[in-house]
């Protein structure tokens, strides 16, 4: 029983949706990750969004320059992490 609960908890924490990288109105790019449950942890979501930014720029032969990041906790919505960046 304990193993089953641990497995379910880890699955819920690790799940995130990836809307992808999108251009923002101020000329930067935004990578966003959203948890799929209220129990998803913000830290891993932020790390995944940072990795998305790095991967996006690396595919273009550049490096990501993070401008700002924003974390939205699970209050009336799924938790979310956003990273605004440029490629240099």
VMD Tcl script that draws the C-alpha trace (Angstrom):
set ca {
  {0.00 0.00 0.00}
  {2.80 2.40 0.92}
  {4.58 1.69 -2.38}
  {1.40 2.33 -4.34}
  {0.83 5.69 -2.63}
  {4.45 6.71 -3.23}
  {4.19 5.78 -6.91}
  {1.01 7.79 -7.37}
  {2.48 10.79 -5.56}
  {5.62 10.76 -7.70}
  {3.58 10.47 -10.87}
  {1.45 13.48 -9.90}
  {4.45 15.63 -8.93}
  {6.33 14.85 -12.11}
  {3.49 15.52 -14.54}
  {3.50 18.77 -16.46}
  {2.04 20.05 -19.67}
  {4.23 21.90 -22.11}
  {2.48 24.55 -24.17}
  {5.88 25.25 -25.75}
  {7.83 28.42 -26.44}
  {5.88 31.45 -27.59}
  {6.86 35.00 -28.53}
  {5.83 37.71 -26.07}
  {4.67 41.22 -26.94}
  {7.87 42.81 -25.58}
  {10.12 40.93 -28.03}
  {11.17 38.20 -25.62}
  {10.22 34.54 -25.74}
  {8.31 32.69 -23.03}
  {8.61 29.04 -22.02}
  {5.83 27.79 -19.78}
  {5.15 24.60 -17.86}
  {1.87 23.87 -16.09}
  {1.30 21.15 -13.54}
  {-1.49 18.65 -14.09}
  {-2.65 18.62 -10.48}
  {-2.85 20.95 -7.49}
  {-0.06 18.90 -5.88}
  {2.51 19.50 -8.63}
  {5.60 21.20 -7.24}
  {6.64 24.59 -8.65}
  {10.40 23.87 -8.48}
  {10.44 21.08 -11.08}
  {8.08 23.05 -13.31}
  {10.49 25.99 -13.28}
  {13.45 23.74 -14.07}
  {11.54 22.20 -16.99}
  {10.68 25.66 -18.35}
  {14.37 26.68 -18.08}
  {15.37 23.52 -19.94}
  {12.80 24.30 -22.65}
  {14.36 27.76 -23.06}
  {17.87 26.28 -23.24}
  {16.76 23.63 -25.77}
  {14.96 26.22 -27.92}
  {18.03 28.45 -28.18}
  {20.48 25.54 -28.54}
  {18.52 24.31 -31.57}
  {19.32 27.69 -33.15}
  {23.01 27.64 -32.19}
  {22.55 30.19 -29.39}
  {22.28 30.33 -25.61}
  {19.27 31.34 -23.52}
  {19.47 34.61 -21.59}
  {16.79 34.55 -18.88}
  {15.13 37.94 -18.41}
  {12.65 36.98 -15.68}
  {10.78 34.03 -14.27}
  {7.40 33.78 -12.65}
  {5.83 31.03 -10.58}
  {2.09 30.80 -9.99}
  {1.07 28.50 -7.12}
  {-2.00 26.28 -7.22}
  {-4.63 28.79 -6.16}
  {-7.78 28.42 -8.28}
  {-5.63 26.97 -11.10}
  {-2.92 24.38 -11.72}
  {0.54 25.55 -10.63}
  {2.55 27.17 -13.40}
  {6.09 28.37 -14.11}
  {6.98 30.86 -16.85}
  {10.44 31.87 -18.03}
  {10.94 34.90 -20.25}
  {14.16 34.83 -22.25}
  {16.04 35.86 -25.37}
  {18.47 33.83 -27.45}
  {21.99 35.22 -27.78}
}
mol new
graphics top color blue
foreach p $ca { graphics top sphere $p radius 0.5 }
foreach p [lrange $ca 0 end-1] q [lrange $ca 1 end] { graphics top cylinder $p $q radius 0.2 }
display resetview
